[in-house]
Amino acid sequence: MNILIICNYGKNRSGYLASYLQQKGYATKFGGVYPESDNMVMQDLVDWSQVIIFVQPQTKEIFLKSFQIKKQKLLRWMLKIEFKYLSRRKKIGQMKNGKNFSKKSLSGVGKTD
């Protein structure tokens, strides 16, 4: 199953969720919808995906104005990321969300072969 995760700039939320879902066995890619994004979503990524997850409220509306979707399942998850500082130079991002990604929200969505 190919999952595309989208946030505003394609940096934090989408990257963290993509890493988490990869650890659970899903094929993932991520990106942002703003032109200033470090990792901007392109139509070829949209075409590659079977499921698209939006992790911020406004990203879905912006995305739908710019990209064509076919039969992709669209999901909107709200992720809150808190940074815990280990030292002045290191920080670790942690996702905080009440949802169980692998069971409830992705029910009916298969894993990669």
N, C-alpha and C positions, 0 to 999 in steps of 0.2 A: 504494500500500500504506500503510495507516494503522498506525503503530507507537506504542504507549503504553509509556513507560519509567517504572518505579516504583522508588522508594527509600523510606527511612524518612520523611523530612520534605519531600521534593519540592524540594530546594534544589540541592545540588551535583552528585552523581553523575548523577542523572536528567537534570538540566538540561544538563550538559556532553555527555552521550551524545546527547540530543535534538538539540542544536546540531550535533554532528558528523554525525549521520545526515541531518539536513536538508541539510547541505552536500553529501552524497552523493546527494541527490535523493529522499529519503523524506519522507513527511508524518508529522510526529511531534508528540506532546504528552507531558507528563510530570507527575508528582505524587507525593505521599507517602501512606503508609497510616496514619500516626499522627494522632489528632485535633488535635494541636498543630501540624500541618503548615501551612506558609505557603500551600501549593498542594495541598490535599488531593484525592485521587482521588475522583471521583463515578461513579455507575453509568452516566451518559450518556457519559463518556469511555471506559469499558469497552465499552459497546455500539458506540461509534464505531470501536474498534480492531479490527484483524485479527491483529496480533501484539502480545503483551505481554512486555516484557523486565523482569525483576527484577534489580537490580544489587547487592543485599545478601542474605545468606543467609536471614534471618528474614522478609523482606518477603513472599515467596510464601505462606508459611503464614498470616500475618496477613491478607493479601489474600483468600485462599480462604475464610476464615471470614466475610468481610463482603460479598463481591461474587459475582454470578452471571456465569459465563462461558458462552458459547455454543460457537462453533467457532474461537475464537481459538487461535493457536499460542502456547504458553507457553515462554519461554526464561529461563534464569538465567545471567547473566554476572557475574563478580566483577570489579569495577573498583576500582583503587587510585588515589586522587588525591593527588598531591604538590603542595604549594604552594611556589613559588619566589618569594622576596621581592625585588622590584626596588628598593624603597625602603621607608621606614616606612609610607607611606600606600597603596602599590600592591602587589597581589599577583596573580599569574597562576596559575590552576589548570590543571594538565595531567593528562590521563588517561594512566595507565600500564597497559597490558594487552597480553598476548601474542597476543590474537586479532585476526584480520583481519575487522572488522565487515562489510565489503561483500561478502565472498566466502564463507568457510567457514560462519560462524554464521548467515547469512541465506540460505543456499542454498535455492532453491525459493521464496523470497519475492520477489515482484515489486516494482518501483518504481512510483511514482505516475504517472498518465497526464499 
